[in-house]
Amino acid sequence: MGAFGLTTAGEFSNAVNGGALYLNGIGSGSRYDRTYGGGARVGSCTPWNDYESYDATMKSNIRQLALSSMDALQVCSRICFVLL
């Protein structure tokens, strides 16, 4: 490591519609919308899947999420790895 240095990688995603759709396997359903395992339904992915209907506020909020995620990753890369 002395000749090469520390190598790290990080990842984040703004995939607002990909969180639980295939979490339990393709075609198995999800707990979120009660198509897998029963229980109480807590929501629906439908509004997130229709990206063409996103209004300006939704697009701005998703953009802000991306910018905040990048800021956090940049700050952490400067601070967190110095602590190692």
PDB file of N, CA, C and O in Angstrom, chain B, residues numbered from 101:
ATOM      1  N   MET B 101       0.820  -1.184   0.000  1.00  0.00           N
ATOM      2  CA  MET B 101       0.000   0.000   0.000  1.00  0.00           C
ATOM      3  C   MET B 101       0.867   1.251   0.000  1.00  0.00           C
ATOM      4  O   MET B 101       0.419   2.304  -0.454  1.00  0.00           O
ATOM      5  N   GLY B 102       2.083   1.164   0.491  1.00  0.00           N
ATOM      6  CA  GLY B 102       2.950   2.329   0.532  1.00  0.00           C
ATOM      7  C   GLY B 102       3.292   2.857  -0.850  1.00  0.00           C
ATOM      8  O   GLY B 102       3.422   4.069  -1.021  1.00  0.00           O
ATOM      9  N   ALA B 103       3.440   1.996  -1.830  1.00  0.00           N
ATOM     10  CA  ALA B 103       3.777   2.429  -3.185  1.00  0.00           C
ATOM     11  C   ALA B 103       2.541   2.783  -4.001  1.00  0.00           C
ATOM     12  O   ALA B 103       2.635   3.492  -5.002  1.00  0.00           O
ATOM     13  N   PHE B 104       1.394   2.293  -3.576  1.00  0.00           N
ATOM     14  CA  PHE B 104       0.195   2.418  -4.390  1.00  0.00           C
ATOM     15  C   PHE B 104      -0.833   3.363  -3.780  1.00  0.00           C
ATOM     16  O   PHE B 104      -1.546   4.053  -4.508  1.00  0.00           O
ATOM     17  N   GLY B 105      -0.917   3.403  -2.465  1.00  0.00           N
ATOM     18  CA  GLY B 105      -1.925   4.224  -1.796  1.00  0.00           C
ATOM     19  C   GLY B 105      -3.231   3.478  -1.610  1.00  0.00           C
ATOM     20  O   GLY B 105      -3.380   2.334  -2.040  1.00  0.00           O
ATOM     21  N   LEU B 106      -4.150   4.128  -0.978  1.00  0.00           N
ATOM     22  CA  LEU B 106      -5.455   3.543  -0.692  1.00  0.00           C
ATOM     23  C   LEU B 106      -6.385   3.769  -1.873  1.00  0.00           C
ATOM     24  O   LEU B 106      -6.510   4.897  -2.350  1.00  0.00           O
ATOM     25  N   THR B 107      -7.030   2.733  -2.346  1.00  0.00           N
ATOM     26  CA  THR B 107      -8.000   2.839  -3.434  1.00  0.00           C
ATOM     27  C   THR B 107      -9.371   2.489  -2.886  1.00  0.00           C
ATOM     28  O   THR B 107      -9.550   1.449  -2.252  1.00  0.00           O
ATOM     29  N   THR B 108     -10.337   3.361  -3.133  1.00  0.00           N
ATOM     30  CA  THR B 108     -11.704   3.113  -2.674  1.00  0.00           C
ATOM     31  C   THR B 108     -12.667   3.439  -3.798  1.00  0.00           C
ATOM     32  O   THR B 108     -12.295   4.064  -4.792  1.00  0.00           O
ATOM     33  N   ALA B 109     -13.891   3.016  -3.635  1.00  0.00           N
ATOM     34  CA  ALA B 109     -14.945   3.333  -4.595  1.00  0.00           C
ATOM     35  C   ALA B 109     -16.235   3.570  -3.831  1.00  0.00           C
ATOM     36  O   ALA B 109     -16.454   2.996  -2.764  1.00  0.00           O
ATOM     37  N   GLY B 110     -17.065   4.399  -4.372  1.00  0.00           N
ATOM     38  CA  GLY B 110     -18.356   4.666  -3.761  1.00  0.00           C
ATOM     39  C   GLY B 110     -19.424   4.707  -4.834  1.00  0.00           C
ATOM     40  O   GLY B 110     -19.130   4.879  -6.017  1.00  0.00           O
ATOM     41  N   GLU B 111     -20.651   4.549  -4.412  1.00  0.00           N
ATOM     42  CA  GLU B 111     -21.740   4.531  -5.379  1.00  0.00           C
ATOM     43  C   GLU B 111     -23.001   5.078  -4.726  1.00  0.00           C
ATOM     44  O   GLU B 111     -23.260   4.847  -3.545  1.00  0.00           O
ATOM     45  N   PHE B 112     -23.766   5.796  -5.507  1.00  0.00           N
ATOM     46  CA  PHE B 112     -25.096   6.189  -5.082  1.00  0.00           C
ATOM     47  C   PHE B 112     -25.979   6.161  -6.318  1.00  0.00           C
ATOM     48  O   PHE B 112     -25.481   6.100  -7.442  1.00  0.00           O
ATOM     49  N   SER B 113     -27.264   6.206  -6.116  1.00  0.00           N
ATOM     50  CA  SER B 113     -28.177   6.133  -7.253  1.00  0.00           C
ATOM     51  C   SER B 113     -29.402   6.997  -6.988  1.00  0.00           C
ATOM     52  O   SER B 113     -29.894   7.076  -5.862  1.00  0.00           O
ATOM     53  N   ASN B 114     -29.873   7.626  -8.017  1.00  0.00           N
ATOM     54  CA  ASN B 114     -31.151   8.336  -7.950  1.00  0.00           C
ATOM     55  C   ASN B 114     -32.254   7.511  -8.603  1.00  0.00           C
ATOM     56  O   ASN B 114     -33.235   8.070  -9.094  1.00  0.00           O
ATOM     57  N   ALA B 115     -32.109   6.238  -8.613  1.00  0.00           N
ATOM     58  CA  ALA B 115     -33.107   5.358  -9.229  1.00  0.00           C
ATOM     59  C   ALA B 115     -34.347   5.328  -8.342  1.00  0.00           C
ATOM     60  O   ALA B 115     -34.532   4.415  -7.537  1.00  0.00           O
ATOM     61  N   VAL B 116     -35.182   6.335  -8.504  1.00  0.00           N
ATOM     62  CA  VAL B 116     -36.351   6.470  -7.628  1.00  0.00           C
ATOM     63  C   VAL B 116     -37.403   5.408  -7.892  1.00  0.00           C
ATOM     64  O   VAL B 116     -38.316   5.229  -7.087  1.00  0.00           O
ATOM     65  N   ASN B 117     -37.288   4.703  -9.007  1.00  0.00           N
ATOM     66  CA  ASN B 117     -38.302   3.688  -9.313  1.00  0.00           C
ATOM     67  C   ASN B 117     -37.759   2.267  -9.292  1.00  0.00           C
ATOM     68  O   ASN B 117     -38.462   1.347  -9.711  1.00  0.00           O
ATOM     69  N   GLY B 118     -36.536   2.055  -8.819  1.00  0.00           N
ATOM     70  CA  GLY B 118     -35.967   0.721  -8.880  1.00  0.00           C
ATOM     71  C   GLY B 118     -35.698   0.077  -7.546  1.00  0.00           C
ATOM     72  O   GLY B 118     -35.011  -0.943  -7.495  1.00  0.00           O
ATOM     73  N   GLY B 119     -36.204   0.622  -6.469  1.00  0.00           N
ATOM     74  CA  GLY B 119     -35.837   0.161  -5.146  1.00  0.00           C
ATOM     75  C   GLY B 119     -36.302  -1.222  -4.768  1.00  0.00           C
ATOM     76  O   GLY B 119     -35.506  -2.009  -4.256  1.00  0.00           O
ATOM     77  N   ALA B 120     -37.548  -1.550  -4.997  1.00  0.00           N
ATOM     78  CA  ALA B 120     -38.066  -2.810  -4.473  1.00  0.00           C
ATOM     79  C   ALA B 120     -38.729  -3.682  -5.530  1.00  0.00           C
ATOM     80  O   ALA B 120     -39.221  -4.767  -5.217  1.00  0.00           O
ATOM     81  N   LEU B 121     -38.747  -3.227  -6.763  1.00  0.00           N
ATOM     82  CA  LEU B 121     -39.487  -3.958  -7.782  1.00  0.00           C
ATOM     83  C   LEU B 121     -39.012  -5.394  -7.922  1.00  0.00           C
ATOM     84  O   LEU B 121     -39.834  -6.305  -8.021  1.00  0.00           O
ATOM     85  N   TYR B 122     -37.690  -5.618  -7.933  1.00  0.00           N
ATOM     86  CA  TYR B 122     -37.153  -6.977  -8.105  1.00  0.00           C
ATOM     87  C   TYR B 122     -36.374  -7.444  -6.885  1.00  0.00           C
ATOM     88  O   TYR B 122     -35.564  -8.365  -6.990  1.00  0.00           O
ATOM     89  N   LEU B 123     -36.599  -6.834  -5.743  1.00  0.00           N
ATOM     90  CA  LEU B 123     -35.871  -7.178  -4.526  1.00  0.00           C
ATOM     91  C   LEU B 123     -36.036  -8.639  -4.140  1.00  0.00           C
ATOM     92  O   LEU B 123     -35.090  -9.266  -3.664  1.00  0.00           O
ATOM     93  N   ASN B 124     -37.211  -9.180  -4.337  1.00  0.00           N
ATOM     94  CA  ASN B 124     -37.493 -10.573  -3.970  1.00  0.00           C
ATOM     95  C   ASN B 124     -37.379 -11.528  -5.152  1.00  0.00           C
ATOM     96  O   ASN B 124     -37.770 -12.691  -5.052  1.00  0.00           O
ATOM     97  N   GLY B 125     -36.847 -11.045  -6.260  1.00  0.00           N
ATOM     98  CA  GLY B 125     -36.719 -11.871  -7.461  1.00  0.00           C
ATOM     99  C   GLY B 125     -37.704 -11.418  -8.528  1.00  0.00           C
ATOM    100  O   GLY B 125     -38.776 -10.902  -8.213  1.00  0.00           O
ATOM    101  N   ILE B 126     -37.346 -11.606  -9.766  1.00  0.00           N
ATOM    102  CA  ILE B 126     -38.195 -11.179 -10.877  1.00  0.00           C
ATOM    103  C   ILE B 126     -39.518 -11.944 -10.844  1.00  0.00           C
ATOM    104  O   ILE B 126     -39.547 -13.173 -10.779  1.00  0.00           O
ATOM    105  N   GLY B 127     -40.596 -11.192 -10.889  1.00  0.00           N
ATOM    106  CA  GLY B 127     -41.922 -11.797 -10.922  1.00  0.00           C
ATOM    107  C   GLY B 127     -42.447 -12.264  -9.577  1.00  0.00           C
ATOM    108  O   GLY B 127     -43.525 -12.855  -9.509  1.00  0.00           O
ATOM    109  N   SER B 128     -41.702 -12.011  -8.497  1.00  0.00           N
ATOM    110  CA  SER B 128     -42.120 -12.475  -7.168  1.00  0.00           C
ATOM    111  C   SER B 128     -42.963 -11.460  -6.415  1.00  0.00           C
ATOM    112  O   SER B 128     -43.578 -11.809  -5.407  1.00  0.00           O
ATOM    113  N   GLY B 129     -43.011 -10.221  -6.870  1.00  0.00           N
ATOM    114  CA  GLY B 129     -43.757  -9.183  -6.180  1.00  0.00           C
ATOM    115  C   GLY B 129     -42.913  -8.490  -5.124  1.00  0.00           C
ATOM    116  O   GLY B 129     -41.739  -8.807  -4.934  1.00  0.00           O
ATOM    117  N   SER B 130     -43.534  -7.543  -4.444  1.00  0.00           N
ATOM    118  CA  SER B 130     -42.823  -6.817  -3.389  1.00  0.00           C
ATOM    119  C   SER B 130     -43.716  -6.631  -2.167  1.00  0.00           C
ATOM    120  O   SER B 130     -44.943  -6.608  -2.275  1.00  0.00           O
ATOM    121  N   ARG B 131     -43.096  -6.502  -1.028  1.00  0.00           N
ATOM    122  CA  ARG B 131     -43.843  -6.282   0.208  1.00  0.00           C
ATOM    123  C   ARG B 131     -44.480  -4.897   0.212  1.00  0.00           C
ATOM    124  O   ARG B 131     -45.538  -4.693   0.807  1.00  0.00           O
ATOM    125  N   TYR B 132     -43.828  -3.949  -0.458  1.00  0.00           N
ATOM    126  CA  TYR B 132     -44.299  -2.568  -0.486  1.00  0.00           C
ATOM    127  C   TYR B 132     -45.737  -2.463  -0.966  1.00  0.00           C
ATOM    128  O   TYR B 132     -46.550  -1.766  -0.358  1.00  0.00           O
ATOM    129  N   ASP B 133     -46.050  -3.151  -2.052  1.00  0.00           N
ATOM    130  CA  ASP B 133     -47.403  -3.055  -2.592  1.00  0.00           C
ATOM    131  C   ASP B 133     -48.264  -4.290  -2.296  1.00  0.00           C
ATOM    132  O   ASP B 133     -49.352  -4.444  -2.850  1.00  0.00           O
ATOM    133  N   ARG B 134     -47.765  -5.163  -1.416  1.00  0.00           N
ATOM    134  CA  ARG B 134     -48.470  -6.349  -0.936  1.00  0.00           C
ATOM    135  C   ARG B 134     -48.669  -7.419  -2.006  1.00  0.00           C
ATOM    136  O   ARG B 134     -49.595  -8.224  -1.905  1.00  0.00           O
ATOM    137  N   THR B 135     -47.827  -7.440  -3.015  1.00  0.00           N
ATOM    138  CA  THR B 135     -47.907  -8.502  -4.013  1.00  0.00           C
ATOM    139  C   THR B 135     -46.975  -9.657  -3.654  1.00  0.00           C
ATOM    140  O   THR B 135     -46.871 -10.623  -4.410  1.00  0.00           O
ATOM    141  N   TYR B 136     -46.297  -9.565  -2.508  1.00  0.00           N
ATOM    142  CA  TYR B 136     -45.407 -10.620  -2.034  1.00  0.00           C
ATOM    143  C   TYR B 136     -45.601 -10.804  -0.541  1.00  0.00           C
ATOM    144  O   TYR B 136     -45.419  -9.858   0.225  1.00  0.00           O
ATOM    145  N   GLY B 137     -45.961 -11.984  -0.121  1.00  0.00           N
ATOM    146  CA  GLY B 137     -46.016 -12.319   1.299  1.00  0.00           C
ATOM    147  C   GLY B 137     -47.192 -11.790   2.086  1.00  0.00           C
ATOM    148  O   GLY B 137     -47.240 -11.996   3.299  1.00  0.00           O
ATOM    149  N   GLY B 138     -48.134 -11.126   1.468  1.00  0.00           N
ATOM    150  CA  GLY B 138     -49.287 -10.620   2.206  1.00  0.00           C
ATOM    151  C   GLY B 138     -48.938  -9.449   3.101  1.00  0.00           C
ATOM    152  O   GLY B 138     -47.938  -8.764   2.885  1.00  0.00           O
ATOM    153  N   GLY B 139     -49.754  -9.225   4.090  1.00  0.00           N
ATOM    154  CA  GLY B 139     -49.539  -8.102   4.991  1.00  0.00           C
ATOM    155  C   GLY B 139     -50.212  -6.849   4.477  1.00  0.00           C
ATOM    156  O   GLY B 139     -50.872  -6.862   3.437  1.00  0.00           O
ATOM    157  N   ALA B 140     -50.042  -5.785   5.204  1.00  0.00           N
ATOM    158  CA  ALA B 140     -50.688  -4.520   4.856  1.00  0.00           C
ATOM    159  C   ALA B 140     -49.929  -3.812   3.735  1.00  0.00           C
ATOM    160  O   ALA B 140     -48.700  -3.750   3.749  1.00  0.00           O
ATOM    161  N   ARG B 141     -50.660  -3.291   2.784  1.00  0.00           N
ATOM    162  CA  ARG B 141     -50.060  -2.509   1.700  1.00  0.00           C
ATOM    163  C   ARG B 141     -49.617  -1.162   2.259  1.00  0.00           C
ATOM    164  O   ARG B 141     -50.365  -0.511   2.989  1.00  0.00           O
ATOM    165  N   VAL B 142     -48.405  -0.745   1.918  1.00  0.00           N
ATOM    166  CA  VAL B 142     -47.898   0.531   2.421  1.00  0.00           C
ATOM    167  C   VAL B 142     -47.723   1.568   1.324  1.00  0.00           C
ATOM    168  O   VAL B 142     -47.368   2.710   1.615  1.00  0.00           O
ATOM    169  N   GLY B 143     -47.958   1.206   0.085  1.00  0.00           N
ATOM    170  CA  GLY B 143     -47.817   2.182  -0.990  1.00  0.00           C
ATOM    171  C   GLY B 143     -47.905   1.561  -2.358  1.00  0.00           C
ATOM    172  O   GLY B 143     -48.295   0.404  -2.517  1.00  0.00           O
ATOM    173  N   SER B 144     -47.531   2.359  -3.351  1.00  0.00           N
ATOM    174  CA  SER B 144     -47.553   1.918  -4.735  1.00  0.00           C
ATOM    175  C   SER B 144     -46.374   2.547  -5.471  1.00  0.00           C
ATOM    176  O   SER B 144     -46.014   3.695  -5.210  1.00  0.00           O
ATOM    177  N   CYS B 145     -45.787   1.808  -6.373  1.00  0.00           N
ATOM    178  CA  CYS B 145     -44.672   2.316  -7.182  1.00  0.00           C
ATOM    179  C   CYS B 145     -45.157   3.041  -8.424  1.00  0.00           C
ATOM    180  O   CYS B 145     -44.351   3.645  -9.132  1.00  0.00           O
ATOM    181  N   THR B 146     -46.443   2.998  -8.707  1.00  0.00           N
ATOM    182  CA  THR B 146     -46.986   3.543  -9.946  1.00  0.00           C
ATOM    183  C   THR B 146     -46.565   4.984 -10.218  1.00  0.00           C
ATOM    184  O   THR B 146     -46.130   5.274 -11.332  1.00  0.00           O
ATOM    185  N   PRO B 147     -46.673   5.903  -9.254  1.00  0.00           N
ATOM    186  CA  PRO B 147     -46.286   7.286  -9.568  1.00  0.00           C
ATOM    187  C   PRO B 147     -44.800   7.430  -9.925  1.00  0.00           C
ATOM    188  O   PRO B 147     -44.430   8.331 -10.677  1.00  0.00           O
ATOM    189  N   TRP B 148     -43.969   6.567  -9.401  1.00  0.00           N
ATOM    190  CA  TRP B 148     -42.533   6.651  -9.658  1.00  0.00           C
ATOM    191  C   TRP B 148     -42.157   6.075 -11.007  1.00  0.00           C
ATOM    192  O   TRP B 148     -41.128   6.444 -11.571  1.00  0.00           O
ATOM    193  N   ASN B 149     -42.974   5.176 -11.534  1.00  0.00           N
ATOM    194  CA  ASN B 149     -42.669   4.541 -12.809  1.00  0.00           C
ATOM    195  C   ASN B 149     -43.037   5.398 -14.013  1.00  0.00           C
ATOM    196  O   ASN B 149     -42.546   5.148 -15.115  1.00  0.00           O
ATOM    197  N   ASP B 150     -43.884   6.397 -13.829  1.00  0.00           N
ATOM    198  CA  ASP B 150     -44.327   7.261 -14.927  1.00  0.00           C
ATOM    199  C   ASP B 150     -43.518   8.554 -14.935  1.00  0.00           C
ATOM    200  O   ASP B 150     -44.026   9.615 -14.574  1.00  0.00           O
ATOM    201  N   TYR B 151     -42.251   8.456 -15.350  1.00  0.00           N
ATOM    202  CA  TYR B 151     -41.350   9.612 -15.285  1.00  0.00           C
ATOM    203  C   TYR B 151     -41.819  10.760 -16.176  1.00  0.00           C
ATOM    204  O   TYR B 151     -41.460  11.910 -15.924  1.00  0.00           O
ATOM    205  N   GLU B 152     -42.594  10.483 -17.186  1.00  0.00           N
ATOM    206  CA  GLU B 152     -43.069  11.551 -18.066  1.00  0.00           C
ATOM    207  C   GLU B 152     -44.047  12.481 -17.366  1.00  0.00           C
ATOM    208  O   GLU B 152     -44.286  13.596 -17.831  1.00  0.00           O
ATOM    209  N   SER B 153     -44.616  12.030 -16.249  1.00  0.00           N
ATOM    210  CA  SER B 153     -45.568  12.869 -15.525  1.00  0.00           C
ATOM    211  C   SER B 153     -44.915  13.659 -14.390  1.00  0.00           C
ATOM    212  O   SER B 153     -45.605  14.392 -13.683  1.00  0.00           O
ATOM    213  N   TYR B 154     -43.602  13.525 -14.202  1.00  0.00           N
ATOM    214  CA  TYR B 154     -42.918  14.294 -13.159  1.00  0.00           C
ATOM    215  C   TYR B 154     -43.053  15.785 -13.460  1.00  0.00           C
ATOM    216  O   TYR B 154     -42.771  16.233 -14.571  1.00  0.00           O
ATOM    217  N   ASP B 155     -43.483  16.540 -12.464  1.00  0.00           N
ATOM    218  CA  ASP B 155     -43.568  17.984 -12.646  1.00  0.00           C
ATOM    219  C   ASP B 155     -42.219  18.635 -12.318  1.00  0.00           C
ATOM    220  O   ASP B 155     -41.271  17.953 -11.929  1.00  0.00           O
ATOM    221  N   ALA B 156     -42.145  19.945 -12.478  1.00  0.00           N
ATOM    222  CA  ALA B 156     -40.881  20.665 -12.273  1.00  0.00           C
ATOM    223  C   ALA B 156     -40.372  20.516 -10.838  1.00  0.00           C
ATOM    224  O   ALA B 156     -39.166  20.424 -10.614  1.00  0.00           O
ATOM    225  N   THR B 157     -41.282  20.493  -9.876  1.00  0.00           N
ATOM    226  CA  THR B 157     -40.877  20.340  -8.477  1.00  0.00           C
ATOM    227  C   THR B 157     -40.254  18.976  -8.232  1.00  0.00           C
ATOM    228  O   THR B 157     -39.232  18.877  -7.553  1.00  0.00           O
ATOM    229  N   MET B 158     -40.853  17.927  -8.774  1.00  0.00           N
ATOM    230  CA  MET B 158     -40.318  16.573  -8.622  1.00  0.00           C
ATOM    231  C   MET B 158     -38.925  16.485  -9.249  1.00  0.00           C
ATOM    232  O   MET B 158     -38.003  15.944  -8.639  1.00  0.00           O
ATOM    233  N   LYS B 159     -38.774  17.007 -10.449  1.00  0.00           N
ATOM    234  CA  LYS B 159     -37.475  16.976 -11.120  1.00  0.00           C
ATOM    235  C   LYS B 159     -36.433  17.759 -10.334  1.00  0.00           C
ATOM    236  O   LYS B 159     -35.284  17.332 -10.217  1.00  0.00           O
ATOM    237  N   SER B 160     -36.830  18.888  -9.803  1.00  0.00           N
ATOM    238  CA  SER B 160     -35.908  19.696  -8.994  1.00  0.00           C
ATOM    239  C   SER B 160     -35.494  18.958  -7.728  1.00  0.00           C
ATOM    240  O   SER B 160     -34.329  19.006  -7.335  1.00  0.00           O
ATOM    241  N   ASN B 161     -36.433  18.281  -7.094  1.00  0.00           N
ATOM    242  CA  ASN B 161     -36.125  17.530  -5.871  1.00  0.00           C
ATOM    243  C   ASN B 161     -35.182  16.359  -6.146  1.00  0.00           C
ATOM    244  O   ASN B 161     -34.276  16.096  -5.356  1.00  0.00           O
ATOM    245  N   ILE B 162     -35.389  15.659  -7.256  1.00  0.00           N
ATOM    246  CA  ILE B 162     -34.503  14.549  -7.616  1.00  0.00           C
ATOM    247  C   ILE B 162     -33.111  15.082  -7.946  1.00  0.00           C
ATOM    248  O   ILE B 162     -32.106  14.469  -7.587  1.00  0.00           O
ATOM    249  N   ARG B 163     -33.057  16.217  -8.627  1.00  0.00           N
ATOM    250  CA  ARG B 163     -31.764  16.850  -8.934  1.00  0.00           C
ATOM    251  C   ARG B 163     -31.045  17.231  -7.641  1.00  0.00           C
ATOM    252  O   ARG B 163     -29.841  17.013  -7.504  1.00  0.00           O
ATOM    253  N   GLN B 164     -31.796  17.802  -6.691  1.00  0.00           N
ATOM    254  CA  GLN B 164     -31.180  18.195  -5.412  1.00  0.00           C
ATOM    255  C   GLN B 164     -30.669  16.969  -4.652  1.00  0.00           C
ATOM    256  O   GLN B 164     -29.630  17.042  -3.996  1.00  0.00           O
ATOM    257  N   LEU B 165     -31.382  15.850  -4.731  1.00  0.00           N
ATOM    258  CA  LEU B 165     -30.918  14.611  -4.116  1.00  0.00           C
ATOM    259  C   LEU B 165     -29.583  14.188  -4.717  1.00  0.00           C
ATOM    260  O   LEU B 165     -28.669  13.789  -3.994  1.00  0.00           O
ATOM    261  N   ALA B 166     -29.473  14.277  -6.045  1.00  0.00           N
ATOM    262  CA  ALA B 166     -28.214  13.914  -6.714  1.00  0.00           C
ATOM    263  C   ALA B 166     -27.082  14.833  -6.289  1.00  0.00           C
ATOM    264  O   ALA B 166     -25.986  14.365  -5.978  1.00  0.00           O
ATOM    265  N   LEU B 167     -27.335  16.127  -6.271  1.00  0.00           N
ATOM    266  CA  LEU B 167     -26.287  17.087  -5.884  1.00  0.00           C
ATOM    267  C   LEU B 167     -25.860  16.892  -4.431  1.00  0.00           C
ATOM    268  O   LEU B 167     -24.674  16.971  -4.114  1.00  0.00           O
ATOM    269  N   SER B 168     -26.819  16.640  -3.557  1.00  0.00           N
ATOM    270  CA  SER B 168     -26.498  16.412  -2.141  1.00  0.00           C
ATOM    271  C   SER B 168     -25.696  15.137  -1.960  1.00  0.00           C
ATOM    272  O   SER B 168     -24.771  15.090  -1.149  1.00  0.00           O
ATOM    273  N   SER B 169     -26.047  14.103  -2.714  1.00  0.00           N
ATOM    274  CA  SER B 169     -25.310  12.840  -2.638  1.00  0.00           C
ATOM    275  C   SER B 169     -23.874  13.021  -3.099  1.00  0.00           C
ATOM    276  O   SER B 169     -22.946  12.491  -2.489  1.00  0.00           O
ATOM    277  N   MET B 170     -23.694  13.779  -4.188  1.00  0.00           N
ATOM    278  CA  MET B 170     -22.335  14.039  -4.680  1.00  0.00           C
ATOM    279  C   MET B 170     -21.536  14.871  -3.692  1.00  0.00           C
ATOM    280  O   MET B 170     -20.350  14.618  -3.479  1.00  0.00           O
ATOM    281  N   ASP B 171     -22.180  15.865  -3.087  1.00  0.00           N
ATOM    282  CA  ASP B 171     -21.498  16.680  -2.070  1.00  0.00           C
ATOM    283  C   ASP B 171     -21.056  15.826  -0.894  1.00  0.00           C
ATOM    284  O   ASP B 171     -19.924  15.945  -0.425  1.00  0.00           O
ATOM    285  N   ALA B 172     -21.944  14.968  -0.418  1.00  0.00           N
ATOM    286  CA  ALA B 172     -21.613  14.114   0.728  1.00  0.00           C
ATOM    287  C   ALA B 172     -20.468  13.167   0.398  1.00  0.00           C
ATOM    288  O   ALA B 172     -19.583  12.953   1.227  1.00  0.00           O
ATOM    289  N   LEU B 173     -20.475  12.599  -0.802  1.00  0.00           N
ATOM    290  CA  LEU B 173     -19.409  11.693  -1.210  1.00  0.00           C
ATOM    291  C   LEU B 173     -18.076  12.438  -1.304  1.00  0.00           C
ATOM    292  O   LEU B 173     -17.036  11.914  -0.905  1.00  0.00           O
ATOM    293  N   GLN B 174     -18.118  13.667  -1.836  1.00  0.00           N
ATOM    294  CA  GLN B 174     -16.898  14.456  -1.964  1.00  0.00           C
ATOM    295  C   GLN B 174     -16.338  14.837  -0.598  1.00  0.00           C
ATOM    296  O   GLN B 174     -15.131  14.734  -0.375  1.00  0.00           O
ATOM    297  N   VAL B 175     -17.193  15.271   0.312  1.00  0.00           N
ATOM    298  CA  VAL B 175     -16.743  15.637   1.656  1.00  0.00           C
ATOM    299  C   VAL B 175     -16.192  14.432   2.375  1.00  0.00           C
ATOM    300  O   VAL B 175     -15.148  14.521   3.021  1.00  0.00           O
ATOM    301  N   CYS B 176     -16.877  13.299   2.276  1.00  0.00           N
ATOM    302  CA  CYS B 176     -16.426  12.093   2.957  1.00  0.00           C
ATOM    303  C   CYS B 176     -15.084  11.619   2.399  1.00  0.00           C
ATOM    304  O   CYS B 176     -14.238  11.123   3.144  1.00  0.00           O
ATOM    305  N   SER B 177     -14.892  11.773   1.087  1.00  0.00           N
ATOM    306  CA  SER B 177     -13.622  11.312   0.514  1.00  0.00           C
ATOM    307  C   SER B 177     -12.462  12.147   1.027  1.00  0.00           C
ATOM    308  O   SER B 177     -11.328  11.670   1.073  1.00  0.00           O
ATOM    309  N   ARG B 178     -12.727  13.367   1.406  1.00  0.00           N
ATOM    310  CA  ARG B 178     -11.669  14.227   1.960  1.00  0.00           C
ATOM    311  C   ARG B 178     -11.435  13.984   3.437  1.00  0.00           C
ATOM    312  O   ARG B 178     -10.305  14.056   3.919  1.00  0.00           O
ATOM    313  N   ILE B 179     -12.528  13.691   4.162  1.00  0.00           N
ATOM    314  CA  ILE B 179     -12.440  13.586   5.614  1.00  0.00           C
ATOM    315  C   ILE B 179     -12.346  12.135   6.094  1.00  0.00           C
ATOM    316  O   ILE B 179     -11.451  11.792   6.867  1.00  0.00           O
ATOM    317  N   CYS B 180     -13.260  11.295   5.642  1.00  0.00           N
ATOM    318  CA  CYS B 180     -13.362   9.930   6.155  1.00  0.00           C
ATOM    319  C   CYS B 180     -12.088   9.138   5.935  1.00  0.00           C
ATOM    320  O   CYS B 180     -11.645   8.417   6.829  1.00  0.00           O
ATOM    321  N   PHE B 181     -11.494   9.261   4.759  1.00  0.00           N
ATOM    322  CA  PHE B 181     -10.334   8.435   4.452  1.00  0.00           C
ATOM    323  C   PHE B 181      -9.060   8.960   5.086  1.00  0.00           C
ATOM    324  O   PHE B 181      -8.077   8.231   5.215  1.00  0.00           O
ATOM    325  N   VAL B 182      -9.075  10.226   5.482  1.00  0.00           N
ATOM    326  CA  VAL B 182      -7.922  10.776   6.216  1.00  0.00           C
ATOM    327  C   VAL B 182      -7.855  10.118   7.592  1.00  0.00           C
ATOM    328  O   VAL B 182      -6.771   9.945   8.151  1.00  0.00           O
ATOM    329  N   LEU B 183      -8.999   9.756   8.128  1.00  0.00           N
ATOM    330  CA  LEU B 183      -9.071   9.153   9.446  1.00  0.00           C
ATOM    331  C   LEU B 183      -8.575   7.715   9.474  1.00  0.00           C
ATOM    332  O   LEU B 183      -8.293   7.175  10.544  1.00  0.00           O
ATOM    333  N   LEU B 184      -8.466   7.088   8.293  1.00  0.00           N
ATOM    334  CA  LEU B 184      -8.040   5.689   8.253  1.00  0.00           C
ATOM    335  C   LEU B 184      -6.651   5.567   8.666  1.00  0.00           C
ATOM    336  O   LEU B 184      -6.110   4.462   8.697  1.00  0.00           O
TER     337      LEU B 184
END
